[in-house]
């Protein structure tokens, strides 16, 4: 990333290099921020790449803006450039939940609260698309914030909601298998977090169980 291309941006370090985007920590206008830059894929035609970048960034920006309006715990969108394929986001202080679960500073309580947070997300009318413990920040006071909405959807079908839970289930099974009853805690949190009728929490859990059954069958 050429810092000269973004006025007032000062790069500090790379936080993450993913399949679709590179995430850097830095400062902008005197505040600590995160720069998310979508990386072009050489195997895609340039015109297709530009269209996909614009579509995905636009969707992510809309979701972040709507979440800010309802007070959902996630980064605040500060700046956006669709042509260059980047966005600036507020930095959230804390630790990645993945790390906290591994070293034992977090456990069943945080997983249950994660389930409640997912329910809040779904009731707001969004699916995440990549619900792993890498995409949750645990603050010092124990609050959770969700990050990375690059694969999120607006007004998702119930299948997408069930898939959100299945992605987290696979993460818990693979990375946090030493924590007993982690899946039960996530489901309990999801059900207890229900505040509205739509989408029905039990229906989402049923769809998740159906997806889980399909995965087992094909495995």
HELIX and SHEET records of a PDB file:
HELIX    1   1 UNK A    3  UNK A    5  5                                   3    
HELIX    2   2 UNK A   46  UNK A   70  1                                  25    
HELIX    3   3 UNK A   97  UNK A  103  1                                   7    
HELIX    4   4 UNK A  108  UNK A  123  1                                  16    
HELIX    5   5 UNK A  133  UNK A  135  5                                   3    
HELIX    6   6 UNK A  158  UNK A  175  1                                  18    
HELIX    7   7 UNK A  182  UNK A  192  1                                  11    
HELIX    8   8 UNK A  201  UNK A  218  1                                  18    
SHEET    1   A 5 UNK A   9  UNK A  17  0                                        
SHEET    2   A 5 UNK A  21  UNK A  28 -1                                        
SHEET    3   A 5 UNK A  31  UNK A  38 -1                                        
SHEET    4   A 5 UNK A  86  UNK A  90 -1                                        
SHEET    5   A 5 UNK A  77  UNK A  81 -1                                        
SHEET    1   B 3 UNK A  95  UNK A  96  0                                        
SHEET    2   B 3 UNK A 136  UNK A 138 -1                                        
SHEET    3   B 3 UNK A 144  UNK A 146 -1                                        
SHEET    1   C 2 UNK A 126  UNK A 127  0                                        
SHEET    2   C 2 UNK A 153  UNK A 154 -1                                        
END                                                                             
